[in-house]
Amino acid sequence: MSEHIALYRKWRPLTFSDVIGQEHITRTLQNEVVSGKTGHAFLFCGGRGTGKTSTARILSRALNCLSPNNGDPCNECSACKGILSGEIMDIIEIDAASNNGVDNIRDLRSEARFAAAEAKFKVYIIDEVHMLSGGAFNALLKLLEEPPEGVIFILATTETHKVPATILSRCQRFDFRRITADNIAGRIAYVAREENITIDEGAAHLIARSADGALRDALSLLDQCSAISDSITEEGVYSLLGLTEKNFLYRTVRSIATNDAKRTLSMIDDFIASGKSASKFIDSLTDYFTTLLRFAVSETVFSDYTDEEKEEFRLASTEMTKERMMFCIDTLLKAASDLRFMTNDRVMLDIAVIKMCNPLYASDNDAVILRLSELEKKLSTGVAFAPSPSFEAPENTTVNTPPPQKHKVMRKTEPTSEDIKEISNKWKDICKDTKNIKLLIALERSSVREDDGALVLLFDDTDKIMLDILAQEDTKKALSELILKHTGLSPKFTARLASYYEDEAVIADEDPLNLIEEGTFEADEASQVPPSTVTPSSPASEEEDEENDEEEFSFEENDEEEHEEF
């Protein structure tokens, strides 16, 4: 059985063209090799896994290659093969993290005086150079200022700010960029094909985003996933890496926006029960809120996200205000900081969720500012506030009770088709089964009814955008497939606003059955009783009679005036 070689080692780039996402650096280095105008010291800066050490090794071979190909090493000549196999000792790699003393640099200065034994150039590759001590940097400074002939230094670091300015000024500096998720996903797909590993596009992009711009990390994750199965799916990557599932964070944000603490805690219970940690949930939700706030402010997100995810952020950004997003981010950051001092991390997570759902429970300044901003927003929109429950009307105060409102008689809205009834009964299962974010939002806001054998999805008048979503071909196709999957039926369906059916409401005055109200017969019988049997009227009724007499009197006076004028 052959020894397994890690994928990031097996697929380390061998030429400048193999280096992913650093064309601005590789092109410059190739031109220097071709023209022979190479410097004596290089400084490679950038994050982990971006190709600094690999580029340094390629440059060392290109400088010593016997037959370079447009600045690239041929990897076939004796010099290239000797360097790759380690037989040529003129290429020295030093780990400054473990050789950071001044004595180590003094030994390096003593060795650098001697010319290369087999290669054209003696090349020193000092990795993690920022770990050198102050004395070691001072010892290296003189060597970089006046290097021996035929010696080249390549320094690599992830923390450039720790390198003294005197060292920086004596090197050609190259900044390695963070590799984009698209470039990493493409490289993962290529390596997977060469290794006979089946991986779908969603899994490749998920691994690329999890690598956070480091190709080495992405290849390590691919190696880890391939150990479980040769067929890697997006769901498998979610499970292996302990990440939150697709649309889970969006549903969590919607629950927080609607102050539904019960539902949010239930979703977290399912998340923790699946074997994932509370700290992982806090980190994922913090990143989601940060991206959501960025989109709400500038309508842009990082390029690592797909078009479907960008659409999800657009819809989620309308669920809450920017102040609420910032409050949630601060709450999550404080919870993440407090986790270090807690043995039970679930306690801090539950408290953070309750505060985000109900800012009234938070007593810090951010919560007060949030409540004031929401209060100002309500006042600016003219929202009326209900009176206090403890308010009592003063005694001897006449309270005018409004007349009872007449109820509207609604026609029956139960579907007449048995097929539509079956779909309506299974509507909740249909809503839960979809993974299409746009369709999920639409189904959660809809209700179902039947109209002439067609399935009608009803929305509030404030949800007009849902009609546009359901008018898209991909959304209609996804809904048809869901209905067919759960019921075996394929009915026609349409989306309408609730105002479409307002004409079904019948005012009680227009309904002949409601013309007869309680007390009508008593009033008629009372009108037929002789005057002598009529009960004495109340004081209020006497006042009304006097007012009626005055009106009649004034009417007669007006008649007399008209007769006189005539």
BAVEXMI-343683 format. One record per residue (C-alpha): residue in three letters; x, y, z. Coordinates in steps of 0.5 Angstrom, whole numbers. Example, Ala and Ser with C-alpha at 12.3 -4.5 7.8 and 13.67 -1.06 7.14 Angstrom:
// residues 2
+------+-------+-------+-------+
: fise :    xx :    yy :    zz :
+------+-------+-------+-------+
:  ALA :    25 :    -9 :    16 :
:  SER :    27 :    -2 :    14 :
+------+-------+-------+-------+
This chain:
// residues 566
+------+-------+-------+-------+
: fise :    xx :    yy :    zz :
+------+-------+-------+-------+
:  MET :     0 :     0 :     0 :
:  SER :     3 :     7 :    -2 :
:  GLU :     4 :    12 :     3 :
:  HIS :    -2 :    18 :     2 :
:  ILE :     1 :    25 :     0 :
:  ALA :    -3 :    30 :     2 :
:  LEU :    -7 :    34 :    -3 :
:  TYR :    -4 :    41 :    -2 :
:  ARG :     3 :    38 :    -2 :
:  LYS :     2 :    33 :    -8 :
:  TRP :    -1 :    39 :   -12 :
:  ARG :     4 :    45 :   -10 :
:  PRO :     5 :    49 :   -16 :
:  LEU :    11 :    48 :   -20 :
:  THR :    11 :    54 :   -25 :
:  PHE :     9 :    61 :   -25 :
:  SER :     3 :    59 :   -29 :
:  ASP :     0 :    54 :   -24 :
:  VAL :     0 :    60 :   -18 :
:  ILE :    -7 :    61 :   -18 :
:  GLY :   -10 :    69 :   -17 :
:  GLN :    -3 :    72 :   -17 :
:  GLU :    -2 :    74 :   -24 :
:  HIS :     1 :    81 :   -22 :
:  ILE :     6 :    78 :   -18 :
:  THR :     8 :    72 :   -23 :
:  ARG :     8 :    76 :   -29 :
:  THR :    13 :    81 :   -26 :
:  LEU :    18 :    75 :   -24 :
:  GLN :    18 :    72 :   -30 :
:  ASN :    20 :    79 :   -34 :
:  GLU :    25 :    79 :   -29 :
:  VAL :    28 :    72 :   -30 :
:  VAL :    28 :    73 :   -38 :
:  SER :    31 :    80 :   -38 :
:  GLY :    36 :    78 :   -32 :
:  LYS :    35 :    84 :   -28 :
:  THR :    33 :    81 :   -22 :
:  GLY :    34 :    84 :   -15 :
:  HIS :    38 :    81 :    -9 :
:  ALA :    32 :    81 :    -4 :
:  PHE :    25 :    80 :    -5 :
:  LEU :    20 :    80 :     1 :
:  PHE :    13 :    76 :     0 :
:  CYS :     7 :    79 :     4 :
:  GLY :     0 :    76 :     4 :
:  GLY :    -4 :    71 :     8 :
:  ARG :    -3 :    64 :     9 :
:  GLY :    -4 :    59 :     4 :
:  THR :    -4 :    64 :    -2 :
:  GLY :     3 :    62 :    -5 :
:  LYS :     8 :    65 :    -2 :
:  THR :    13 :    59 :    -1 :
:  SER :    11 :    56 :    -7 :
:  THR :    13 :    62 :   -11 :
:  ALA :    19 :    63 :    -8 :
:  ARG :    21 :    56 :    -9 :
:  ILE :    19 :    57 :   -17 :
:  LEU :    23 :    63 :   -17 :
:  SER :    29 :    59 :   -14 :
:  ARG :    29 :    54 :   -20 :
:  ALA :    27 :    59 :   -25 :
:  LEU :    34 :    63 :   -23 :
:  ASN :    38 :    57 :   -24 :
:  CYS :    34 :    53 :   -29 :
:  LEU :    39 :    51 :   -35 :
:  SER :    33 :    52 :   -40 :
:  PRO :    28 :    57 :   -38 :
:  ASN :    21 :    57 :   -42 :
:  ASN :    19 :    64 :   -42 :
:  GLY :    21 :    65 :   -35 :
:  ASP :    18 :    59 :   -32 :
:  PRO :    23 :    53 :   -30 :
:  CYS :    23 :    47 :   -34 :
:  ASN :    23 :    42 :   -29 :
:  GLU :    27 :    37 :   -33 :
:  CYS :    34 :    40 :   -33 :
:  SER :    39 :    37 :   -28 :
:  ALA :    39 :    44 :   -24 :
:  CYS :    31 :    43 :   -23 :
:  LYS :    31 :    36 :   -22 :
:  GLY :    36 :    37 :   -17 :
:  ILE :    33 :    43 :   -13 :
:  LEU :    26 :    39 :   -13 :
:  SER :    29 :    33 :   -10 :
:  GLY :    34 :    36 :    -5 :
:  GLU :    40 :    34 :    -8 :
:  ILE :    43 :    41 :    -9 :
:  MET :    44 :    44 :    -3 :
:  ASP :    45 :    51 :    -6 :
:  ILE :    37 :    53 :    -4 :
:  ILE :    37 :    54 :     3 :
:  GLU :    30 :    54 :     7 :
:  ILE :    30 :    57 :    14 :
:  ASP :    24 :    57 :    19 :
:  ALA :    25 :    64 :    22 :
:  ALA :    20 :    62 :    27 :
:  SER :    25 :    57 :    30 :
:  ASN :    31 :    60 :    28 :
:  ASN :    30 :    67 :    30 :
:  GLY :    36 :    68 :    34 :
:  VAL :    42 :    73 :    33 :
:  ASP :    47 :    67 :    33 :
:  ASN :    43 :    64 :    27 :
:  ILE :    43 :    70 :    23 :
:  ARG :    51 :    70 :    24 :
:  ASP :    52 :    63 :    22 :
:  LEU :    48 :    65 :    16 :
:  ARG :    52 :    71 :    14 :
:  SER :    58 :    66 :    15 :
:  GLU :    55 :    61 :    10 :
:  ALA :    53 :    66 :     5 :
:  ARG :    60 :    68 :     4 :
:  PHE :    62 :    62 :     0 :
:  ALA :    59 :    62 :    -7 :
:  ALA :    54 :    56 :   -10 :
:  ALA :    57 :    49 :   -11 :
:  GLU :    53 :    47 :   -16 :
:  ALA :    47 :    52 :   -18 :
:  LYS :    48 :    59 :   -21 :
:  PHE :    45 :    63 :   -15 :
:  LYS :    45 :    61 :    -8 :
:  VAL :    38 :    62 :    -5 :
:  TYR :    36 :    63 :     2 :
:  ILE :    28 :    63 :     3 :
:  ILE :    27 :    65 :    10 :
:  ASP :    20 :    64 :    12 :
:  GLU :    16 :    67 :    17 :
:  VAL :    21 :    73 :    18 :
:  HIS :    17 :    77 :    22 :
:  MET :    19 :    72 :    28 :
:  LEU :    26 :    74 :    28 :
:  SER :    28 :    78 :    34 :
:  GLY :    31 :    85 :    34 :
:  GLY :    38 :    83 :    34 :
:  ALA :    37 :    78 :    29 :
:  PHE :    34 :    83 :    24 :
:  ASN :    40 :    88 :    26 :
:  ALA :    45 :    82 :    24 :
:  LEU :    41 :    81 :    17 :
:  LEU :    41 :    88 :    16 :
:  LYS :    48 :    89 :    14 :
:  LEU :    48 :    82 :    10 :
:  LEU :    42 :    85 :     6 :
:  GLU :    45 :    92 :     5 :
:  GLU :    52 :    89 :     2 :
:  PRO :    50 :    82 :     0 :
:  PRO :    56 :    77 :    -3 :
:  GLU :    56 :    76 :   -10 :
:  GLY :    51 :    71 :   -13 :
:  VAL :    47 :    70 :    -7 :
:  ILE :    39 :    72 :    -7 :
:  PHE :    35 :    73 :    -1 :
:  ILE :    27 :    71 :    -1 :
:  LEU :    23 :    73 :     5 :
:  ALA :    16 :    71 :     7 :
:  THR :    11 :    74 :    12 :
:  THR :     4 :    74 :    14 :
:  GLU :     5 :    80 :    18 :
:  THR :     9 :    85 :    15 :
:  HIS :     8 :    91 :    20 :
:  LYS :    13 :    87 :    24 :
:  VAL :    18 :    87 :    19 :
:  PRO :    23 :    93 :    21 :
:  ALA :    23 :    99 :    16 :
:  THR :    30 :    98 :    15 :
:  ILE :    29 :    91 :    12 :
:  LEU :    23 :    93 :     8 :
:  SER :    27 :    99 :     4 :
:  ARG :    32 :    94 :     2 :
:  CYS :    27 :    89 :    -1 :
:  GLN :    23 :    88 :    -7 :
:  ARG :    16 :    88 :    -4 :
:  PHE :    10 :    83 :    -7 :
:  ASP :     4 :    83 :    -4 :
:  PHE :     0 :    77 :    -5 :
:  ARG :    -8 :    78 :    -5 :
:  ARG :   -13 :    74 :    -2 :
:  ILE :   -15 :    68 :    -7 :
:  THR :   -23 :    69 :    -9 :
:  ALA :   -28 :    64 :    -8 :
:  ASP :   -29 :    63 :   -16 :
:  ASN :   -21 :    61 :   -17 :
:  ILE :   -21 :    57 :   -11 :
:  ALA :   -27 :    53 :   -13 :
:  GLY :   -24 :    52 :   -20 :
:  ARG :   -18 :    49 :   -17 :
:  ILE :   -22 :    45 :   -13 :
:  ALA :   -26 :    42 :   -19 :
:  TYR :   -19 :    41 :   -23 :
:  VAL :   -16 :    37 :   -17 :
:  ALA :   -22 :    33 :   -16 :
:  ARG :   -22 :    31 :   -23 :
:  GLU :   -15 :    29 :   -23 :
:  GLU :   -16 :    25 :   -17 :
:  ASN :   -23 :    21 :   -19 :
:  ILE :   -27 :    25 :   -14 :
:  THR :   -34 :    27 :   -16 :
:  ILE :   -36 :    34 :   -13 :
:  ASP :   -42 :    38 :   -14 :
:  GLU :   -41 :    45 :   -16 :
:  GLY :   -45 :    47 :    -9 :
:  ALA :   -40 :    43 :    -5 :
:  ALA :   -34 :    46 :    -9 :
:  HIS :   -36 :    53 :    -7 :
:  LEU :   -38 :    52 :     0 :
:  ILE :   -31 :    49 :     1 :
:  ALA :   -28 :    55 :    -3 :
:  ARG :   -32 :    60 :     2 :
:  SER :   -30 :    56 :     8 :
:  ALA :   -22 :    56 :     6 :
:  ASP :   -23 :    64 :     7 :
:  GLY :   -18 :    66 :     1 :
:  ALA :   -13 :    60 :     3 :
:  LEU :   -12 :    55 :    -3 :
:  ARG :    -8 :    51 :     2 :
:  ASP :   -14 :    50 :     7 :
:  ALA :   -19 :    49 :     1 :
:  LEU :   -15 :    43 :    -1 :
:  SER :   -14 :    40 :     6 :
:  LEU :   -22 :    41 :     6 :
:  LEU :   -22 :    37 :     0 :
:  ASP :   -18 :    32 :     2 :
:  GLN :   -22 :    31 :     9 :
:  CYS :   -28 :    30 :     5 :
:  SER :   -26 :    25 :     0 :
:  ALA :   -24 :    21 :     6 :
:  ILE :   -31 :    20 :     7 :
:  SER :   -34 :    19 :     0 :
:  ASP :   -31 :    19 :    -7 :
:  SER :   -38 :    23 :    -8 :
:  ILE :   -38 :    30 :    -5 :
:  THR :   -44 :    33 :    -4 :
:  GLU :   -46 :    40 :    -1 :
:  GLU :   -50 :    37 :     5 :
:  GLY :   -44 :    33 :     6 :
:  VAL :   -40 :    39 :     7 :
:  TYR :   -45 :    42 :    11 :
:  SER :   -45 :    36 :    16 :
:  LEU :   -37 :    35 :    16 :
:  LEU :   -35 :    42 :    17 :
:  GLY :   -41 :    43 :    22 :
:  LEU :   -43 :    49 :    18 :
:  THR :   -50 :    52 :    18 :
:  GLU :   -55 :    49 :    13 :
:  LYS :   -57 :    53 :     7 :
:  ASN :   -63 :    58 :     9 :
:  PHE :   -62 :    57 :    16 :
:  LEU :   -59 :    63 :    18 :
:  TYR :   -64 :    67 :    14 :
:  ARG :   -70 :    64 :    17 :
:  THR :   -66 :    65 :    24 :
:  VAL :   -66 :    73 :    22 :
:  ARG :   -73 :    73 :    20 :
:  SER :   -75 :    70 :    27 :
:  ILE :   -71 :    75 :    30 :
:  ALA :   -74 :    81 :    26 :
:  THR :   -81 :    79 :    28 :
:  ASN :   -79 :    78 :    36 :
:  ASP :   -81 :    71 :    36 :
:  ALA :   -76 :    68 :    41 :
:  LYS :   -80 :    62 :    42 :
:  ARG :   -79 :    60 :    35 :
:  THR :   -71 :    62 :    35 :
:  LEU :   -70 :    58 :    41 :
:  SER :   -73 :    52 :    38 :
:  MET :   -69 :    53 :    31 :
:  ILE :   -62 :    53 :    36 :
:  ASP :   -65 :    47 :    39 :
:  ASP :   -65 :    43 :    33 :
:  PHE :   -58 :    46 :    31 :
:  ILE :   -55 :    44 :    37 :
:  ALA :   -58 :    37 :    37 :
:  SER :   -55 :    36 :    31 :
:  GLY :   -48 :    36 :    34 :
:  LYS :   -46 :    43 :    32 :
:  SER :   -43 :    48 :    38 :
:  ALA :   -46 :    54 :    40 :
:  SER :   -40 :    58 :    39 :
:  LYS :   -40 :    56 :    31 :
:  PHE :   -47 :    59 :    31 :
:  ILE :   -45 :    65 :    34 :
:  ASP :   -39 :    66 :    29 :
:  SER :   -44 :    64 :    23 :
:  LEU :   -50 :    69 :    25 :
:  THR :   -45 :    75 :    27 :
:  ASP :   -42 :    74 :    20 :
:  TYR :   -49 :    74 :    17 :
:  PHE :   -51 :    80 :    20 :
:  THR :   -45 :    84 :    18 :
:  THR :   -46 :    82 :    11 :
:  LEU :   -53 :    84 :    12 :
:  LEU :   -51 :    91 :    15 :
:  ARG :   -46 :    92 :     9 :
:  PHE :   -52 :    90 :     4 :
:  ALA :   -57 :    95 :     7 :
:  VAL :   -52 :   101 :     7 :
:  SER :   -48 :   100 :     0 :
:  GLU :   -53 :    94 :    -3 :
:  THR :   -46 :    90 :    -4 :
:  VAL :   -43 :    84 :    -2 :
:  PHE :   -37 :    80 :    -2 :
:  SER :   -36 :    77 :    -9 :
:  ASP :   -35 :    70 :    -6 :
:  TYR :   -43 :    70 :    -6 :
:  THR :   -47 :    67 :   -11 :
:  ASP :   -53 :    71 :   -14 :
:  GLU :   -58 :    67 :   -11 :
:  GLU :   -55 :    68 :    -4 :
:  LYS :   -54 :    76 :    -6 :
:  GLU :   -62 :    75 :    -7 :
:  GLU :   -63 :    73 :     0 :
:  PHE :   -59 :    78 :     3 :
:  ARG :   -63 :    83 :    -1 :
:  LEU :   -70 :    80 :     2 :
:  ALA :   -67 :    80 :     9 :
:  SER :   -64 :    87 :     9 :
:  THR :   -72 :    89 :     9 :
:  GLU :   -74 :    85 :    15 :
:  MET :   -70 :    90 :    20 :
:  THR :   -67 :    97 :    21 :
:  LYS :   -60 :    98 :    21 :
:  GLU :   -60 :   100 :    28 :
:  ARG :   -63 :    93 :    30 :
:  MET :   -57 :    90 :    26 :
:  MET :   -52 :    93 :    29 :
:  PHE :   -55 :    92 :    36 :
:  CYS :   -55 :    84 :    34 :
:  ILE :   -48 :    84 :    32 :
:  ASP :   -46 :    88 :    38 :
:  THR :   -50 :    83 :    42 :
:  LEU :   -47 :    77 :    39 :
:  LEU :   -40 :    80 :    40 :
:  LYS :   -41 :    80 :    47 :
:  ALA :   -44 :    73 :    48 :
:  ALA :   -37 :    71 :    44 :
:  SER :   -33 :    74 :    49 :
:  ASP :   -36 :    72 :    55 :
:  LEU :   -36 :    65 :    52 :
:  ARG :   -29 :    64 :    54 :
:  PHE :   -31 :    65 :    62 :
:  MET :   -37 :    60 :    61 :
:  THR :   -37 :    52 :    62 :
:  ASN :   -44 :    52 :    59 :
:  ASP :   -44 :    56 :    53 :
:  ARG :   -51 :    55 :    51 :
:  VAL :   -53 :    60 :    57 :
:  MET :   -50 :    66 :    53 :
:  LEU :   -53 :    64 :    47 :
:  ASP :   -60 :    63 :    50 :
:  ILE :   -59 :    70 :    53 :
:  ALA :   -56 :    73 :    47 :
:  VAL :   -62 :    71 :    43 :
:  ILE :   -67 :    73 :    48 :
:  LYS :   -64 :    80 :    48 :
:  MET :   -64 :    80 :    40 :
:  CYS :   -71 :    78 :    40 :
:  ASN :   -73 :    83 :    45 :
:  PRO :   -69 :    89 :    46 :
:  LEU :   -73 :    91 :    52 :
:  TYR :   -69 :    86 :    56 :
:  ALA :   -63 :    89 :    55 :
:  SER :   -60 :    95 :    59 :
:  ASP :   -54 :    97 :    56 :
:  ASN :   -53 :   104 :    52 :
:  ASP :   -54 :   100 :    45 :
:  ALA :   -61 :    97 :    47 :
:  VAL :   -63 :   104 :    49 :
:  ILE :   -61 :   108 :    43 :
:  LEU :   -65 :   102 :    39 :
:  ARG :   -71 :   103 :    43 :
:  LEU :   -71 :   111 :    42 :
:  SER :   -69 :   110 :    34 :
:  GLU :   -75 :   105 :    34 :
:  LEU :   -80 :   110 :    38 :
:  GLU :   -78 :   116 :    33 :
:  LYS :   -79 :   112 :    27 :
:  LYS :   -86 :   110 :    30 :
:  LEU :   -88 :   117 :    31 :
:  SER :   -85 :   120 :    24 :
:  THR :   -90 :   115 :    21 :
:  GLY :   -96 :   117 :    25 :
:  VAL :   -97 :   111 :    29 :
:  ALA :  -102 :   111 :    35 :
:  PHE :  -100 :   109 :    42 :
:  ALA :  -105 :   105 :    46 :
:  PRO :  -107 :   108 :    53 :
:  SER :  -105 :   105 :    59 :
:  PRO :  -108 :    99 :    62 :
:  SER :  -109 :   103 :    68 :
:  PHE :  -113 :   109 :    66 :
:  GLU :  -119 :   109 :    69 :
:  ALA :  -125 :   114 :    67 :
:  PRO :  -127 :   119 :    73 :
:  GLU :  -133 :   118 :    76 :
:  ASN :  -140 :   122 :    74 :
:  THR :  -137 :   122 :    67 :
:  THR :  -142 :   120 :    61 :
:  VAL :  -139 :   115 :    57 :
:  ASN :  -142 :   115 :    50 :
:  THR :  -142 :   108 :    47 :
:  PRO :  -141 :   107 :    40 :
:  PRO :  -147 :   104 :    36 :
:  PRO :  -145 :    96 :    35 :
:  GLN :  -142 :    95 :    28 :
:  LYS :  -146 :    91 :    23 :
:  HIS :  -142 :    85 :    21 :
:  LYS :  -141 :    83 :    14 :
:  VAL :  -143 :    77 :    11 :
:  MET :  -138 :    73 :     8 :
:  ARG :  -139 :    68 :     2 :
:  LYS :  -136 :    61 :     4 :
:  THR :  -129 :    60 :     1 :
:  GLU :  -128 :    53 :     2 :
:  PRO :  -125 :    49 :    -4 :
:  THR :  -130 :    45 :    -8 :
:  SER :  -125 :    41 :   -11 :
:  GLU :  -122 :    35 :    -8 :
:  ASP :  -115 :    36 :   -11 :
:  ILE :  -115 :    43 :    -8 :
:  LYS :  -117 :    40 :    -1 :
:  GLU :  -111 :    35 :    -1 :
:  ILE :  -106 :    40 :    -3 :
:  SER :  -109 :    45 :     2 :
:  ASN :  -108 :    40 :     7 :
:  LYS :  -101 :    38 :     5 :
:  TRP :   -99 :    46 :     4 :
:  LYS :   -95 :    46 :    11 :
:  ASP :   -90 :    40 :     9 :
:  ILE :   -90 :    43 :     2 :
:  CYS :   -87 :    50 :     5 :
:  LYS :   -82 :    46 :     9 :
:  ASP :   -79 :    42 :     3 :
:  THR :   -77 :    47 :    -1 :
:  LYS :   -69 :    50 :    -1 :
:  ASN :   -71 :    55 :    -6 :
:  ILE :   -70 :    62 :    -2 :
:  LYS :   -75 :    66 :    -6 :
:  LEU :   -80 :    60 :    -6 :
:  LEU :   -79 :    59 :     1 :
:  ILE :   -80 :    67 :     3 :
:  ALA :   -87 :    67 :    -2 :
:  LEU :   -90 :    60 :     1 :
:  GLU :   -89 :    63 :     8 :
:  ARG :   -93 :    69 :     7 :
:  SER :   -98 :    66 :     3 :
:  SER :  -105 :    62 :     4 :
:  VAL :  -109 :    57 :     0 :
:  ARG :  -116 :    57 :    -3 :
:  GLU :  -119 :    55 :    -9 :
:  ASP :  -122 :    58 :   -15 :
:  ASP :  -126 :    55 :   -21 :
:  GLY :  -121 :    49 :   -20 :
:  ALA :  -115 :    53 :   -20 :
:  LEU :  -110 :    53 :   -14 :
:  VAL :  -110 :    61 :   -12 :
:  LEU :  -104 :    63 :    -7 :
:  LEU :  -107 :    69 :    -3 :
:  PHE :  -102 :    75 :    -1 :
:  ASP :  -103 :    81 :     3 :
:  ASP :  -103 :    88 :    -1 :
:  THR :   -97 :    89 :     3 :
:  ASP :   -93 :    83 :    -1 :
:  LYS :   -94 :    85 :    -8 :
:  ILE :   -87 :    83 :    -9 :
:  MET :   -89 :    76 :    -8 :
:  LEU :   -93 :    76 :   -15 :
:  ASP :   -87 :    78 :   -18 :
:  ILE :   -83 :    72 :   -15 :
:  LEU :   -88 :    67 :   -17 :
:  ALA :   -88 :    70 :   -24 :
:  GLN :   -81 :    68 :   -25 :
:  GLU :   -81 :    61 :   -29 :
:  ASP :   -76 :    58 :   -24 :
:  THR :   -80 :    59 :   -18 :
:  LYS :   -86 :    57 :   -22 :
:  LYS :   -83 :    50 :   -24 :
:  ALA :   -80 :    49 :   -17 :
:  LEU :   -87 :    50 :   -14 :
:  SER :   -90 :    45 :   -19 :
:  GLU :   -85 :    40 :   -18 :
:  LEU :   -86 :    41 :   -10 :
:  ILE :   -94 :    40 :   -11 :
:  LEU :   -93 :    34 :   -16 :
:  LYS :   -88 :    31 :   -11 :
:  HIS :   -92 :    31 :    -5 :
:  THR :   -99 :    30 :    -8 :
:  GLY :   -98 :    27 :   -15 :
:  LEU :  -102 :    33 :   -18 :
:  SER :  -101 :    38 :   -22 :
:  PRO :  -106 :    43 :   -22 :
:  LYS :  -106 :    50 :   -25 :
:  PHE :  -104 :    56 :   -20 :
:  THR :  -104 :    63 :   -20 :
:  ALA :  -102 :    69 :   -15 :
:  ARG :  -107 :    74 :   -12 :
:  LEU :  -107 :    80 :    -7 :
:  ALA :  -113 :    79 :    -2 :
:  SER :  -116 :    85 :    -5 :
:  TYR :  -118 :    81 :   -11 :
:  TYR :  -123 :    78 :    -7 :
:  GLU :  -126 :    84 :    -3 :
:  ASP :  -132 :    84 :    -8 :
:  GLU :  -134 :    78 :    -4 :
:  ALA :  -136 :    81 :     2 :
:  VAL :  -143 :    83 :     3 :
:  ILE :  -145 :    89 :     7 :
:  ALA :  -151 :    87 :    12 :
:  ASP :  -155 :    93 :    10 :
:  GLU :  -156 :    90 :     3 :
:  ASP :  -157 :    83 :     5 :
:  PRO :  -165 :    82 :     6 :
:  LEU :  -164 :    77 :    12 :
:  ASN :  -160 :    82 :    16 :
:  LEU :  -166 :    88 :    15 :
:  ILE :  -170 :    85 :    21 :
:  GLU :  -166 :    87 :    27 :
:  GLU :  -167 :    85 :    34 :
:  GLY :  -173 :    90 :    37 :
:  THR :  -176 :    91 :    31 :
:  PHE :  -183 :    88 :    33 :
:  GLU :  -183 :    91 :    39 :
:  ALA :  -182 :    98 :    36 :
:  ASP :  -188 :    97 :    32 :
:  GLU :  -193 :    94 :    37 :
:  ALA :  -191 :   100 :    41 :
:  SER :  -193 :   105 :    36 :
:  GLN :  -200 :   101 :    36 :
:  VAL :  -202 :   102 :    43 :
:  PRO :  -207 :   108 :    45 :
:  PRO :  -204 :   114 :    48 :
:  SER :  -207 :   113 :    55 :
:  THR :  -203 :   106 :    55 :
:  VAL :  -196 :   109 :    53 :
:  THR :  -191 :   109 :    59 :
:  PRO :  -188 :   116 :    62 :
:  SER :  -182 :   118 :    58 :
:  SER :  -176 :   119 :    61 :
:  PRO :  -173 :   126 :    62 :
:  ALA :  -168 :   125 :    56 :
:  SER :  -174 :   123 :    52 :
:  GLU :  -178 :   129 :    54 :
:  GLU :  -172 :   134 :    52 :
:  GLU :  -172 :   131 :    46 :
:  ASP :  -179 :   132 :    45 :
:  GLU :  -178 :   140 :    47 :
:  GLU :  -173 :   140 :    42 :
:  ASN :  -177 :   137 :    36 :
:  ASP :  -183 :   142 :    38 :
:  GLU :  -178 :   148 :    38 :
:  GLU :  -176 :   146 :    31 :
:  GLU :  -183 :   145 :    29 :
:  PHE :  -185 :   152 :    32 :
:  SER :  -179 :   155 :    28 :
:  PHE :  -181 :   152 :    22 :
:  GLU :  -188 :   155 :    22 :
:  GLU :  -185 :   162 :    23 :
:  ASN :  -181 :   161 :    17 :
:  ASP :  -188 :   159 :    13 :
:  GLU :  -191 :   166 :    16 :
:  GLU :  -185 :   170 :    13 :
:  GLU :  -186 :   167 :     7 :
:  HIS :  -193 :   168 :     6 :
:  GLU :  -192 :   176 :     8 :
:  GLU :  -187 :   176 :     3 :
:  PHE :  -192 :   173 :    -2 :
+------+-------+-------+-------+
